[in-house]
Amino acid sequence: MRTIPNEEGEPIKTAPTDQSLEKTEAVANNNSSRRICPLSDEMVKLLVKQLGSELSNYHLYRTFAAYFSAQGLPKLEQYFIARADEENHHHNWIFWYLNYNDAEYMYPEIKAVDIKIPNRVFPFTATVDREIETTLGINKIVDHAMKEGDWATFNWLMGDDDEKGRLVKEQVEEESISRTIANMAQEDTDWLTKEDTILSFYRNPSYDPSQEVEDDD
């Protein structure tokens, strides 16, 4: 208890001061930095790892784009370039969130793409697998945010902002589109027809190729 004199000069007892306020005063008096990252070390580590995963996806999908360019299928090249650009956009969301929270970090190492593409279907089935891996990585961050009670990060992950982030919702779309297009790539038809159908569907998921046949009649 602290004591202060009353009007007659006699000491009186007062309630203890808020220790957090005393700490704040001490920090202010020492001119200490107030820029403390609210993210835990483990959360920063997980986000930086995901940052690298998104860039790895970017490199993989660009590799697939180069493959289809060499195959003489420019619309599939365009498709994978667009998918790669999406991955870079997701990377930018994480980059923004880390910087917004004053996190100090170094960019992770991005390994070179080292795969053999045995046939034209492979890039599409591999894309499904890669998107599933990406979803699992993001889910791990969500789980950790809940474990820590880091509701700011949890809300950001569950958000729906195209500029700042919508990682969980985006992965639902990424997996769904990837599975559908992988099925299209395995249809029993020629690849010129497939590339038209795949790029049209990607640009407009409500696209129905059968409708074009009806319109031509």
Solvent accessible surface area in square Angstrom, and as a share of the most:
residue,aa,sasa,rsa
1,M,151,0.67
2,R,136,0.50
3,T,84,0.49
4,I,85,0.43
5,P,96,0.60
6,N,47,0.24
7,E,174,0.78
8,E,132,0.59
9,G,52,0.50
10,E,102,0.46
11,P,105,0.66
12,I,74,0.38
13,K,154,0.65
14,T,39,0.23
15,A,75,0.58
16,P,96,0.61
17,T,46,0.27
18,D,87,0.45
19,Q,146,0.65
20,S,70,0.45
21,L,98,0.49
22,E,83,0.37
23,K,143,0.60
24,T,82,0.48
25,E,86,0.39
26,A,49,0.38
27,V,48,0.28
28,A,41,0.32
29,N,121,0.62
30,N,110,0.56
31,N,131,0.67
32,S,46,0.30
33,S,85,0.55
34,R,162,0.59
35,R,181,0.66
36,I,142,0.72
37,C,35,0.21
38,P,99,0.62
39,L,14,0.07
40,S,40,0.26
41,D,129,0.67
42,E,73,0.33
43,M,0,0.00
44,V,21,0.12
45,K,137,0.58
46,L,16,0.08
47,L,0,0.00
48,V,19,0.11
49,K,134,0.57
50,Q,7,0.03
51,L,0,0.00
52,G,8,0.07
53,S,39,0.25
54,E,0,0.00
55,L,27,0.14
56,S,35,0.22
57,N,1,0.01
58,Y,54,0.20
59,H,72,0.32
60,L,9,0.05
61,Y,0,0.00
62,R,98,0.36
63,T,45,0.26
64,F,0,0.00
65,A,4,0.03
66,A,64,0.49
67,Y,41,0.15
68,F,0,0.00
69,S,54,0.35
70,A,92,0.71
71,Q,67,0.30
72,G,51,0.49
73,L,6,0.03
74,P,70,0.44
75,K,75,0.32
76,L,0,0.00
77,E,48,0.22
78,Q,79,0.35
79,Y,2,0.01
80,F,0,0.00
81,I,51,0.26
82,A,31,0.24
83,R,1,0.00
84,A,0,0.00
85,D,70,0.36
86,E,41,0.18
87,E,0,0.00
88,N,54,0.28
89,H,64,0.29
90,H,2,0.01
91,H,18,0.08
92,N,62,0.32
93,W,2,0.01
94,I,0,0.00
95,F,81,0.34
96,W,73,0.26
97,Y,12,0.04
98,L,0,0.00
99,N,66,0.34
100,Y,152,0.58
101,N,19,0.10
102,D,53,0.27
103,A,13,0.10
104,E,165,0.74
105,Y,49,0.19
106,M,165,0.74
107,Y,100,0.38
108,P,37,0.24
109,E,151,0.68
110,I,48,0.25
111,K,164,0.69
112,A,91,0.71
113,V,54,0.31
114,D,136,0.70
115,I,74,0.38
116,K,183,0.78
117,I,37,0.19
118,P,97,0.61
119,N,77,0.39
120,R,73,0.27
121,V,39,0.23
122,F,59,0.25
123,P,0,0.00
124,F,3,0.01
125,T,49,0.28
126,A,17,0.13
127,T,2,0.01
128,V,21,0.12
129,D,83,0.43
130,R,63,0.23
131,E,0,0.00
132,I,71,0.36
133,E,103,0.46
134,T,5,0.03
135,T,26,0.15
136,L,114,0.57
137,G,24,0.23
138,I,1,0.01
139,N,63,0.32
140,K,116,0.49
141,I,2,0.01
142,V,18,0.10
143,D,90,0.47
144,H,32,0.14
145,A,0,0.00
146,M,100,0.45
147,K,168,0.71
148,E,72,0.32
149,G,34,0.32
150,D,24,0.13
151,W,134,0.47
152,A,71,0.55
153,T,0,0.00
154,F,46,0.19
155,N,95,0.49
156,W,25,0.09
157,L,0,0.00
158,M,97,0.43
159,G,22,0.21
160,D,91,0.47
161,D,60,0.31
162,D,86,0.44
163,E,133,0.60
164,K,93,0.39
165,G,2,0.02
166,R,31,0.11
167,L,1,0.01
168,V,33,0.19
169,K,91,0.39
170,E,14,0.06
171,Q,4,0.02
172,V,102,0.59
173,E,68,0.31
174,E,5,0.02
175,E,28,0.13
176,S,50,0.32
177,I,32,0.16
178,S,2,0.02
179,R,116,0.42
180,T,47,0.28
181,I,1,0.00
182,A,6,0.04
183,N,98,0.50
184,M,21,0.09
185,A,0,0.00
186,Q,102,0.45
187,E,91,0.41
188,D,154,0.80
189,T,55,0.32
190,D,79,0.41
191,W,44,0.15
192,L,116,0.58
193,T,63,0.37
194,K,14,0.06
195,E,10,0.04
196,D,62,0.32
197,T,17,0.10
198,I,0,0.00
199,L,10,0.05
200,S,41,0.26
201,F,23,0.10
202,Y,36,0.14
203,R,165,0.60
204,N,75,0.39
205,P,78,0.49
206,S,95,0.61
207,Y,43,0.16
208,D,72,0.37
209,P,55,0.35
210,S,59,0.38
211,Q,86,0.38
212,E,93,0.42
213,V,97,0.56
214,E,106,0.48
215,D,98,0.51
216,D,121,0.63
217,D,150,0.78
